[in-house]
Amino acid sequence: MAQAASVWAVLWPTVLFTLLILPMGIYAASVSLIVYFMRRHGHYGWWRSAAVALGVMTLLFVTFEIWFKVPLPKGPLEALVGL
Amino acid sequence: MDELNNLFHGFGVVLTLGNLGYMLIGLLLGVLIGVLPGLGGANGVAILLPLTFSMNPTSAIIMLSCIYWGSLFGGAITSILFNIPGEPWSVATTFDGYPMAQQGRAAQALTTAFTSSFVGALIAVILITFLAPLLARFALRFGPAEMFAVQFLTFTSFVGMSKEPPLKTLASMLLGFALAAVGMDMVTGQLRMTYGTEVLLKGFDFLIAVIGLFGIGEILLTMEEGLSFKGQSAKINFKVVFQTWKILLTHWRTFLRSTAIGCWMGITPGGATPASFMSYGMARRFAKDPERFGKGAIEGVAAPETAAHAAGTAALLPMLTLGIPGSPTAAVLLGGLLIWGLQPGPMLFVEQKEFVWGLIASMYLGNIVGLIVVLTTVPWWAAILRIPFAVIAPVIIVVCAIGAYTVHNSMFDVAMMMVFGVFGYLFKKLRYPLAPLVLALVLGDMAETNFRQSMLSSQGALNIFWDNPLVGTLMGLSIIMLLVPLVGLLREYFRKAEAEAVRLQG
């Protein structure tokens, strides 16, 4: 049962994440997922979680959108920043 | 010596600054993928495939194949230092690799693993260099019936050679065929199993399946074990490297045997995983003192690594010459070929000389550069593995989602990937093999088209499949492969019956 619980603990945020990509855009959804995981399972502070999440997404943004020119799904937040 | 000329031309293609750069990026990404849980050769290449859509095919295949070599190298690091096989084919490496690391011989174990991988891959590439053009020339004469026979042989050898129970392999493969059948029928244009939905028109893309099955499935499985990575640290210096090489020279028999096993299992689609186990078993059987195995025997690392790399490399031979992948990663590379607008198969060697020989030359260079890269950068990769799972897991989930989305820019694919991920977890939990499903999903459509074309040309007579000696031999071999598991069952039955008889007499 403990196994099922820990699998479920990963599964539901992941499912929620895939559902949120469409309304939120992949960047905001991903940052939320990483922050949630680090706070809930790694017991990190807000600052560290946010820094890692933003760092990873910046790296992915540069690799995909700038370097290899592959567009990723964006939401209202990116429109606000003007990307 | 046509091959050598072509090969040197290939080196000319690879040895440009741009291509060398892609090679290095590929290798580094590959080792990273091999080291991280949940990302492996097959889904790593699948996720990064969309990055290459705008590149020219030769540079793209160089980068992707280097990711493949890198991931093969990377799997060894986690097995030896952390006792976690990063890839299924490095399971056998943990048997002796981790004990060596515990005894403080981590550097020696890593050097052995990398060197063995290099030797296995190198011999397999030499084999490809000389065998592939011959096979391609031979395959030019293949009609649909022969192609179907080869594909049939691929399917049945999976059943016959797999380490898993044959019925589980068969079940997994048939599920793959069912998924492959979804969507528009290539011959008549009819819709199959779409249930009136538009999203299923295109059918299931195996790239999405690979990312979900291997990526998300693996993350769920790792989470269940509640992993906190505790490992040995290692630093490799040149003294250890040369000392290990000297020891390895005395084990040349192990290398030759393991390479032979690996090449055979790679060309016939047994794959790298059974090859590594078989090679480990053989090394133990032929050793003078088998009890050393499992306690840190150097051959116990060399044998499975050599075979796994030889098999992984040799799997590209049927992919290039016949368009039939020998492993899930080769299947993903095949998918790449189709996306870049190249038709895999024998014509590739005639029409796309630069591409083929650039790829083969990059196999030589990629493995040499790869060996140097991993030998010098091991401490970094070990450090990456110490990053807690709470950070790694969401990042890998995000990367998988991005990979799934970018294949067709479709959100439905991301949802599909999640579904495949849950299935992948259940499959692993119930010990069903995933590779047959992936290969059936890739080859199912091709095999069906070939079968129907042969049926059209023979007007429905099945004897087209044993009409000439070539197709007859292939079909015969396939049926033998399918019967192999039955022989084992019969033997078991007779042994039981005999024991019963002895018991009754006594």
Interface residues (C-beta under 8 A of the other chain):
Chain A: Q3 S6 V7 A9 V10 L11 P13 T14 V15 F17 T18 I21 L22 I26 S30 L33 I34 Y36 F37 M38 R40 H41 G42 H43 Y44 V52 V56 M57 L60 T63 F64 F68 K69 V70 P71 L72 P73
Chain B: P50 L51 T52 F53 S54 I216 I219 L220 M223 E224 G226 P388 F389 A390 V391 A393 P394 V395 I397 V398 V399 A401 I402 Y405 T406 N409 M411 V414 A415 M417 M418 G421 V422 Y425
